[in-house]
């Protein structure tokens, strides 16, 4: 049984010219690469949170300092409510006690909040940790994270909804100061998030379609190469079949590149918004490097697969026999 299966799997490679064998290996290798990376996109997040799509970092010290700066600016720019008149707070002159109160208030606002939250395809997680500084071998300061605790729940489509994520982890005060309290009943934001989630789902469907086509091409490769009638190439295979396979490879490439580009653009837009609105408060956004790398490696596989099919079919020089006939006909 195993021997027969091995013979069937090896049959496409028998009696091929060196060039055709290299082309076959390229076609199979790129298709398998694309599918493997796609499976990493789907299965990786189940086993490890490192395959996250996005992550919002909001460490206590950074957020507290950002909130403190906002409070300090608000107090300096506003007239004194203590009856001291305009001369009580002039320029940047704040008493040490006032600065201490502002600092303590800022730290108390974020003391119990998680220090980051992340979103995968299947889960939304938030985490907390303790940190301390140590000196590296070259004298540089290194921040070490210890006692990290991560809590995950089912994904609630929080990939782009950063406001809801910050509210869920208890940073409403940050949003209140960043948006000056104007975050309720804001339908424009809700509509934009709904549109991004819809676009993301369409992009993900395009990538799924792309890799389904790659799986179809793998099956077609074994069928076509196993039925070439002992020829050293695919010259005895009907050309329309090869043209159809090339068209499928182009479709897979287009779907993959469009889907990956859409997801990349959505993450960039979200990153720009968080940087402009919440960057001063120590909140910053980053896309998951592992998940993002697998996404584009899948697209690279589809691209090379498309070239391995389309280039020999549509861009290579015609056979010598056809050239002779063209010469006789005066073409």
C-alpha positions, 0 to 999 in steps of 0.5 A: 500500500505504502509502496504504491502510494510512493510510486504514484507520488513519484510518477510526475517526476519520472522521465522529465528533462532537467528544465521541466523537473526544476519547473515542476519543483518550483510550481509545487514548492511555491504552492506548498509555501503559500498553503503552509503560510496560510495554515500558520495564519489560521492555526498559529493564533490558536497555540500562541498569542505571538501570532496576533494581528494587532497589539496596543501597548499602554504601559503604566509608566508611559500612560501615567506620564502622558496623562500627567503632561495633559493634566499639567498643560490643562492646569497651566493654561486654565485660570486658578480655581483656588482664587489666586488670580492670574498670577497664581499660575503663570507660565509653567510655574507649578509648585512641587506639591501640585506636581506631586498631586498631578503625578499621583493622580495620573498613576492612580488612574492607570494603576489597575489597568492592563499594560497591553491588549492584543487581537488574534483571529480567534481571541482578544487578550489583555496582559499585565506584567512587572518590570525592572531595569538591569544593566546589559553586558555593554552597559546599556539599560535593559527592561526585563518583564516578569510575572506576566499574566495574560487573559483571553476571551473570544474575539469580539472584532476588536482588531481596529476598534481601539477605543473599545479596547481601551475602555475594556481595560479601564483606560476611559480617563485616557480617552476622555482627555484625548478626545475632550469628553467627546467620544459618546454618540460619535457615529462616524467612528462606529461607521468607520470601524464597521467598514474596516471590519467588513473590508478586513473580512473581504480581504481574508476571504480573498486570501482563503480563495487564493490558497484554495486555488493553490491547493487545486493547482497541486492536485492538477500538477499531479494529474497533468504530470502523471498523464503526459504519456512518457514525454519529457515535458508537457508538449502532449498535454492539451494546451487549453488545459495549461492555459486554464491552469495559468489563469487560475494561478493568475487569479490566485495571485490577484486575490492574494495581493489584493487581500494582503494590501487591504489588510496592510492599509487598514492596519496602517490607517489604525496606527496613524489614528492612534499615533495622532490621537493617543500617542502623547498619552503613551499609547501606541499600536503595532501590527503582529510581526509573525502573523504579518510575515506569514501573510506576505510570505503566502502572497510571495508564494502565490506570486512565484507560482503565478510566474511559474505558470504564466511566464512559460505559457505566455511569455516564452519563445514559441517552439522552433517548429512553429518558427519554421512554419512562420518563416515559410508563410512569410510571417 
